Amino acid sequence: MNKQYYLYIMTNRHHTTLYTGVTGNLKKRIFEHKQKLFDGFTKRYNITKLVYYEIYDDPTNAIKREKQIKGGSRKKKIDLIEKMNPNWDDLYDSI
């Protein structure tokens, strides 16, 4: 079985702040964000809700996509989220 890599977007309760990241273990990484296990941006802004993700077989492509999304506007990020997840549900339990 090939390793998978994930590009993901998370937000806070009121959807005022978006965070984009890449990981090789989505379930574990989102759990870490939700439990606020590490100091940093997501802990500071209470970002605990997974609202979007993409799956890649290659970490280079996942990182390239992360940079592309981070370089885009907030509107583009919102459009991506709403296409996959129009209600901004927390997708954590479905992964």
C-alpha positions in Angstrom: 0.0 0.0 0.0 1.3 3.4 -1.0 1.7 6.1 1.6 -0.8 9.0 1.3 -0.3 12.7 2.0 -2.9 15.2 2.8 -3.4 18.8 2.1 -6.0 20.2 4.6 -7.8 23.3 5.6 -9.1 24.0 9.1 -11.0 26.8 10.7 -12.3 28.0 14.0 -15.9 27.9 15.3 -16.9 31.1 13.6 -14.9 30.5 10.3 -13.0 33.7 10.8 -9.5 32.2 10.4 -8.3 29.6 8.0 -5.3 27.4 8.3 -3.7 25.3 5.5 -1.3 22.4 6.2 0.2 19.2 4.8 0.6 15.9 6.7 1.2 12.2 6.2 -1.3 11.2 8.8 -4.5 13.3 8.6 -6.4 11.7 11.5 -3.5 12.0 13.9 -2.6 15.6 12.8 -6.2 16.9 13.2 -6.4 15.2 16.6 -3.3 17.1 17.6 -4.8 20.4 16.5 -8.1 19.7 18.2 -6.3 18.8 21.5 -4.1 21.9 21.1 -1.0 19.7 21.8 1.5 22.1 20.3 1.9 25.9 20.6 1.4 27.9 17.5 -1.1 29.4 15.1 -3.8 26.8 15.4 -3.7 26.8 19.2 -3.6 30.6 19.4 -6.6 31.0 17.0 -8.6 28.0 18.4 -8.6 26.3 15.0 -10.1 22.9 15.6 -12.5 22.2 12.7 -11.4 20.2 9.6 -13.4 21.6 6.6 -11.4 20.5 3.5 -8.8 18.0 2.4 -7.2 16.5 -0.6 -5.2 13.3 -0.9 -1.9 12.8 -2.7 0.4 9.9 -3.3 3.5 12.2 -3.4 4.5 14.6 -0.7 6.0 17.0 -3.3 2.6 17.5 -5.0 0.9 18.0 -1.6 3.4 20.7 -0.7 3.1 22.3 -4.1 -0.7 22.4 -3.7 -0.3 23.8 -0.1 1.8 26.7 -1.5 -0.7 27.3 -4.2 -3.6 27.5 -1.8 -1.7 29.6 0.7 -0.8 32.0 -2.1 -4.4 32.4 -3.1 -7.1 34.7 -1.8 -9.4 33.9 1.1 -12.2 33.9 -1.4 -10.5 31.1 -3.4 -10.1 29.1 -0.2 -13.8 29.6 0.7 -14.8 28.5 -2.8 -12.8 25.3 -2.4 -14.3 24.5 1.0 -17.9 25.2 -0.1 -17.5 23.1 -3.2 -16.6 20.0 -1.1 -18.3 21.0 2.1 -21.1 23.5 1.6 -22.2 23.4 5.3 -18.6 23.7 6.7 -19.2 20.5 8.6 -16.3 19.2 10.7 -15.0 16.3 8.5 -12.8 14.8 11.3 -15.2 11.9 12.1 -15.5 11.0 8.4 -11.8 10.4 7.8 
